[in-house]
Amino acid sequence: MSNQERITPGSGRGLGRGGGRGRQPGGFGLGAGGECLCLKCGVKVPHKRGIPCYEQKCPKCGQAMTRAR
């Protein structure tokens, strides 16, 4: 058996050793309640369950919103 065919613990990929931050990019896992905030003009609107704030547009200026903490 050559060195390339030999499998040793920790030598391969997919062993769960990554440092991932979770499933949602930029998400904070803040739950269903809360508010979405426009960083451009300061408007706050209630967060809609199932729709990330970054997918909502500000009703006043049209800018993408972010989750208020």
ZAZAMAR-542342 format. One record per residue (C-alpha): y, x, z. Coordinates in pm, whole numbers, plus 50000, padded with zeros to 5 digits. Example, Ala and Ser with C-alpha at 12.3 -4.5 7.8 and 13.67 -1.06 7.14 Angstrom:
# ZAZAMAR-542342
  north   east     up
  49550  51230  50780
  49894  51367  50714
END
This chain:
# ZAZAMAR-542342
  north   east     up
  50000  50000  50000
  50342  50139  49904
  50653  50138  50123
  50801  49853  49921
  50502  49628  49988
  50484  49698  50361
  50643  49425  50573
  50764  49514  50917
  50941  49290  51169
  51313  49273  51102
  51292  49427  50755
  51328  49111  50547
  51580  48840  50488
  51580  48493  50633
  51490  48588  50987
  51770  48390  51151
  51981  48690  51237
  52302  48567  51076
  52627  48505  51258
  52720  48171  51102
  52988  47950  51257
  52841  47611  51186
  52798  47362  50909
  53152  47258  50823
  53399  47511  50681
  53702  47525  50907
  53568  47244  51119
  53615  47230  51495
  53368  46950  51571
  53635  46737  51737
  53450  46407  51705
  53540  46073  51551
  53871  46009  51729
  54196  46200  51714
  54464  46245  51453
  54529  46419  51124
  54852  46620  51104
  55068  46720  50809
  55183  47077  50866
  55468  47037  50614
  55651  46732  50752
  55481  46666  51088
  55344  46316  51017
  55039  46216  51224
  54789  45952  51116
  54469  45834  51289
  54158  46025  51185
  53919  45818  50973
  53553  45859  51064
  53352  46029  50791
  53658  46162  50605
  53771  46516  50695
  54145  46549  50749
  54168  46824  50487
  54056  46567  50226
  54336  46325  50321
  54686  46345  50173
  55000  46294  50378
  55142  45944  50315
  55498  46082  50325
  55488  46406  50121
  55141  46422  49964
  55043  46753  50128
  54682  46804  50243
  54647  46734  50615
  54469  46917  50897
  54306  46804  51220
  54540  46787  51519
  54393  46943  51834
END
